[in-house]
Amino acid sequence: MKNFIPALKNKWQHSTLRYVYNAKDDRGRGRLCMLVSGIMAGIVGQLSTGFFYTGFLLGHGIDVVDIAIITFIPYITCFLNIFSPWILEHFKRRKFILAAGKLLYYAFNIVGITLLPEIVEDPQARLAGFIAIVVISNSINALFTSGYSAWQANFLPDDVRMDYFTSSGCINSLLSYIIVLVVSVLTDRLQDSPEQLVMITALRWLAFGLAVVDCLIQLIPKEYPYLKKAKAKLSNIFVLPFWHKRFLLTIFICAAYTFATNLPNATLNAYVLEILDGTGMQYTLPNAINALYFLFFILFSRMWKKFVARHYWFRAFAFAMLMQSVTYYIQVFVTADTIWLYVVVRLMQHVFGVVMNSIVASLPYVNLPEEDRTNYMSFNTIISNMAVFLSMMLGTVFTSYMDGGARIITVLGYPLTSTQILVFACAAAQCIVGGMTLLLAKRVTPPEVLGQKAEST
């Protein structure tokens, strides 16, 4: 026992975590604040979006197609990112403006949506109100979100980026999903009772309290000078990226993957709640599976880190995407009669999620120029959100065509709902994007990395 504590202390002194989150170093402290803020934002997101958000809307009489519309409509506000650099580059110090913008976004998106059903009773007016609130809140968010990316890029040099995204993802999922799992059990115990909706509403108020904490944490990290080469102009967002072809191709690869993965997402949560209806585990089972995510980080992060180091970002992204697509093909066969398959598929997706989430978070930084970063990150945000918008809109239109999922199409004797067909389309699209990424890998990999790999061989 006497030797245990010194050994533990020595291990911590030489650990990757201490290096990444060293509070005595400005950049390490910045990453630590990003971690804590990410945990707060993760819990806020789980309590105010996802399954609980879908349940909240269903509880107030919003049907599946309208939920899908409410889900994808906000992404069209991404065009307001055009104004983000023009606004922010007039300020040498931005963190107070960014925190205020984030708090205003949370106020509309959580408080506004929570209060609306108490004020508006007409179903059509209520739907219009939900849409208006999410559009306003996301418009505010669009004006400021790229400012965080430009600021936080200083804390994420290439040598710590993978370690940061892997470790922060593990810690974030561990804490946020354990909390969500506990409240899911309590919520499911109130199934078929009016108190369940009261519980979900209370969770939204808790989420807003944590959101305020998130905004306060954002005020702590140091701000570095924002390097500018071009004069602040609205057109720079769409002009500058075309002078950096590797960055441009990187963003379009990310957007193609985003489009593929979001095809079923507008209706997938509602589909899962539907097949779990009557099991007593509507919220507990999916959130329990999500809560296991951190274990997969612990078990597989080292393996995937070596995988990325061997193949570098783009080839690793392509190979992992092709393997992940298999899980979506299997997910097509998940129904109320095969809930066990839902569990198996989600756990398989966790394995690939460890590397895919880390790579997707890292890719925009791989070829990011040193100067005018707000413009480049705004371009990334616009393209990414447009990919989500178009993907979810396509999924929603298809679901509406299929009578909100009630219509069945039989393929080779197997009945398929709209969501199952969209999951199949997601799998096929991932195969296409994975193949495209393999073909473009050499063109988008930085020359210095290709040179290092050539020397090592």
Order of alpha helices (4+ residues) and beta strands (2+ residues): alpha-alpha-alpha-alpha-alpha-alpha-alpha-alpha-alpha-alpha-alpha-alpha-alpha-alpha-alpha-alpha-alpha-alpha-beta-beta-alpha-alpha
